[in-house]
């Protein structure tokens, strides 16, 4: 693969019980990464992802460090197998932290602690039952944004939260407004309007308390200049300076994920190859719907990684 490759790092929704189990068992660099995360957090990260006996993997304060650990472990294995360095990196929502670790901007130990804190802060920002998220399938983005305005009133509001790909937009906000939006979307011809199993209305102004908490936390964290450009979800531009990265991570909590725009800009640069550096194939599917000219390789198993490396 060329050095002009992009690494994509997934966010919440890519986790699954048993993810990377074979690699944790067979690859010391992967096992060591999970042990490192366990030492930071004080619980067995490998057991969480491989066994998940108490169902914590889908709780946001556990999901976030688990996915960061899995993505970092895969990136380290890629490097250990002499895989090339990326020309650019981009992460979807939480995945932005994994991208920053891969680019050397964030220390892994700091990042693990940060995303665990981020998950807790997001859960605290909006009490359970107050917020809601939903996926709207089959309408233009502009139409969904317009319907969000129609569904909002002074007391309850809903916003576009994730611009995932053409025809797929996630909305979030107060539960009542989000439910109104789902009805309006169906009436407007949406193929589907699906509530998501997420209570925190991520990437909306309702996350302001979480953003404030993260700003305070990030102020005490060392952020280095990245070794390659890192795409910001909130800005859909690349970050190269430490202060910009700090600001973008705070903005990210209250601003929509501009994934469609990010991938479109990469395509305009002539990017045709990418690796989904994490479990699952969620981003591969989204990228295929945004621009079929970009081929995304999955590396979540040893065989898939070998294939991506051309071995």
C-alpha angles and dihedrals in degrees: 000000000000123000087243089076121127124222116215119200119201129225136209114330094048094083121103135169109266096023113160090358094139093047092049088053097043108029119064093200090057094044091048091053091054090047090051091053090047091054091053096047102033098235135088105270094183091054090047094057100035101040108012090185094173098041096246096133091085094048106102098231088057098034094058099055090039092058093042089052093047093049093046091048091053092048091051091049090049089053092046088055090053095256114166126258117257122252089215137359133212131180130195110235105304087018089073087076091052089050091052091051091050090051092051094245095115128040109236094234091051091047094051091052091044096053093045087053090045091055092050092047092050092050091050096045095071121026116239112275095022097087134048140182128204137181117230113202126193105019131103115259093241091054093052091049089051091049091050088059091049092049094050126086134174093279103038129030140181129198141187103264108172123028091197103164138322108301095015120086127159117215128197140180141096111357095239094051092045090053090050089050091053090055092047091049093053090047088051092055104267112164090220140000107193127183111227125225091243122107099189112081094225124199095022134106088260087077093064093112089053090048091052091050091049092049089056092046094047092051089072096046125094111236118189129203105271121247089230136013115288118206117231117222093208097047104028086221131105123265122217104155127074097231091049090053092051092050094045093052090055093045090049093070094058100031131071122263105251096201098144091053093047094053092044090054091049089052091051087056089058097254110160103161131061140160123218097221099198145052120301131016102259095123092043088059094047094047091050089056093047099046126353090198090076113079114204121201121205118220103179094121132042092248093049091049091050089051092050090049090051093244 
